[in-house]
Amino acid sequence: MKLYRQTDEILHYMWDPIGVAGIAQARDEYHSYLPQVFQLVLKNELKEKIATYLLGIQKNSMGLSPNREAALEIAQILLNTREAIIEDGF
């Protein structure tokens, strides 16, 4: 499904909280989070809910200081991508 692939690309190349986007061997680094993020996007959840999930990953799973503004930006990109794909007929 195109939306699933695009969600994966956005997480890897744009969200990328640990900075592995340029490392080919780390292409699957965020795959464990992908199904849940995809479900949130597919359900067209509020960007705040998606951002909260991303922030939780950064803080609880990665031990990083979360950046709310960046998470909200990524959530909006994910939702915009969803809309664009749906307009194209999935």
Number of C-alpha atoms within 10 A of each C-alpha: 6 11 19 17 12 16 21 23 17 17 23 23 14 15 20 15 22 12 12 16 18 11 9 8 9 12 15 12 16 18 13 9 14 19 14 13 22 20 13 19 25 17 11 16 13 15 20 15 15 25 22 17 17 24 22 16 16 18 13 11 9 13 10 14 12 18 14 14 10 16 22 20 16 20 28 18 17 26 22 14 17 23 17 13 14 13 9 8 7 11
